[in-house]
């Protein structure tokens, strides 16, 4: 699989499992209609209808596209890491039981791990 070229900050997040500073990402307060793709391999990950404002400082989604993300135990032993199921690039972490949405789940995603694709104007 061919991957997109990443700049050093994206590599730090996606390949080295880093975390961007809270409230610094492009998609934290982003509200456009469309889909979010893996920055590394362009796999479809999230739909804008599943994005919500959790106030945590990172883009939050209460669901992913079916089969798009893989959950793993984080090396810190306290959290669940989420990675792109296609390329295994680090996306962020998943939290459950916080009560933000009826689905009671929050995918806390680094903006540097994703890119946005807007819906065509005729849809």
Helices and strands as residue ranges (DSSP letters): H 8-14, E 34-38, E 44-47, G 48-50, E 51-52, E 59-61, E 69-73, E 80-84, E 90-96, E 105-109, G 111-113, E 114-118
